[in-house]
Amino acid sequence: HWHWMTNETFMELFALSRAIPGPLPTQLVMGSAIIHAGWLGGFLALIVWVLPGLCVLTGAGLLVEVLLDPEKPPIFLLGIAPATVALVFKAAYGFGSTLDKFGLGLSLSSMAGA
């Protein structure tokens, strides 16, 4: 083990990362860097953490625009819209069923609102 952070410090950082909005791993990376290298180190760690995904997704977006014909999309892209709708309904159902302790009433109404 490297022992560069105590368990107590990690647990506090983990709790803070869960409390603030944003992805948990990104918050942990930035918080750890701020603890060890200050605000500039935290900012640089954030850039290093986010930059690879940003480059890959930007490149993929540019290539999709150039390589694919919008009039005839590939068959594997046709399922993206229904899958997205299904994920929204699944999230709404999970959220509603967590809050509704008496049945499916709130779950169904939250899905209808989604």
C-alpha positions as CSV (number, residue, x, y, z in Angstrom):
1,H,0.0,0.0,0.0
2,W,1.2,3.5,-0.8
3,H,-0.2,5.1,2.4
4,W,-0.5,8.6,0.8
5,M,-4.0,9.1,2.3
6,T,-5.4,7.9,5.6
7,N,-8.6,5.9,5.7
8,E,-10.3,8.8,7.6
9,T,-9.3,11.3,4.9
10,F,-10.5,9.0,2.1
11,M,-13.9,8.5,3.8
12,E,-14.4,12.2,4.3
13,L,-13.4,12.8,0.7
14,F,-15.8,10.0,-0.4
15,A,-18.7,11.5,1.6
16,L,-18.1,15.0,0.2
17,S,-17.8,13.6,-3.3
18,R,-21.2,11.9,-2.9
19,A,-22.8,15.0,-1.5
20,I,-21.8,17.4,-4.4
21,P,-23.2,17.0,-7.9
22,G,-21.1,15.4,-10.6
23,P,-19.6,12.0,-11.2
24,L,-18.0,10.4,-8.1
25,P,-14.7,9.3,-9.6
26,T,-14.1,12.8,-11.0
27,Q,-14.8,14.3,-7.6
28,L,-12.4,11.9,-5.9
29,V,-9.6,12.5,-8.4
30,M,-9.9,16.3,-8.1
31,G,-10.3,16.2,-4.3
32,S,-7.3,13.9,-3.8
33,A,-5.2,16.2,-6.0
34,I,-6.3,19.3,-4.2
35,I,-5.3,17.7,-0.9
36,H,-1.8,16.8,-2.2
37,A,-1.1,19.6,-4.7
38,G,-3.4,22.5,-4.0
39,W,-6.0,24.1,-6.3
40,L,-3.6,24.1,-9.3
41,G,-2.9,20.4,-8.9
42,G,-6.7,19.8,-8.6
43,F,-7.3,21.7,-11.8
44,L,-4.5,19.8,-13.6
45,A,-5.7,16.5,-12.4
46,L,-9.2,17.3,-13.6
47,I,-7.8,18.2,-17.1
48,V,-5.8,15.0,-17.2
49,W,-8.8,12.9,-16.1
50,V,-11.3,14.5,-18.5
51,L,-9.1,15.2,-21.6
52,P,-8.8,11.6,-23.0
53,G,-12.6,11.0,-23.0
54,L,-13.1,14.5,-24.4
55,C,-10.7,13.8,-27.3
56,V,-12.2,10.3,-28.0
57,L,-15.8,11.5,-28.0
58,T,-15.1,14.6,-30.0
59,G,-13.2,12.6,-32.6
60,A,-16.0,10.0,-32.7
61,G,-18.6,12.7,-33.2
62,L,-16.7,14.3,-36.0
63,L,-16.1,10.9,-37.7
64,V,-19.7,9.9,-37.4
65,E,-20.8,13.1,-39.1
66,V,-18.3,12.5,-42.0
67,L,-18.6,8.8,-42.4
68,L,-22.3,8.1,-42.0
69,D,-25.1,9.1,-44.3
70,P,-28.0,10.6,-42.4
71,E,-30.5,9.3,-44.9
72,K,-29.5,5.7,-44.4
73,P,-28.1,5.2,-40.9
74,P,-26.5,1.8,-39.9
75,I,-28.9,-0.7,-38.4
76,F,-27.2,-0.7,-35.0
77,L,-27.9,3.0,-34.5
78,L,-31.7,2.5,-35.0
79,G,-32.0,1.1,-31.5
80,I,-30.5,4.0,-29.6
81,A,-33.7,6.1,-29.3
82,P,-35.9,3.2,-28.0
83,A,-33.1,2.2,-25.6
84,T,-32.9,5.8,-24.3
85,V,-36.6,5.9,-23.6
86,A,-36.4,2.5,-21.9
87,L,-33.6,3.8,-19.6
88,V,-35.6,6.9,-18.7
89,F,-38.6,4.7,-17.8
90,K,-36.5,2.3,-15.8
91,A,-34.9,5.2,-13.8
92,A,-38.3,6.8,-13.2
93,Y,-39.7,3.5,-12.0
94,G,-36.8,2.9,-9.7
95,F,-37.0,6.4,-8.3
96,G,-40.8,6.1,-7.8
97,S,-40.7,2.7,-6.2
98,T,-38.0,3.9,-3.8
99,L,-40.3,6.7,-2.6
100,D,-43.6,4.8,-2.8
101,K,-43.9,2.4,0.1
102,F,-47.6,1.7,-0.4
103,G,-47.6,0.3,-4.0
104,L,-47.1,1.4,-7.6
105,G,-49.1,4.6,-7.6
106,L,-46.2,7.0,-7.3
107,S,-44.1,4.8,-9.6
108,L,-46.7,4.9,-12.3
109,S,-47.3,8.6,-12.0
110,S,-43.6,9.4,-12.1
111,M,-43.2,7.3,-15.2
112,A,-46.1,9.1,-16.8
113,G,-44.4,12.4,-15.9
114,A,-41.1,11.3,-17.4
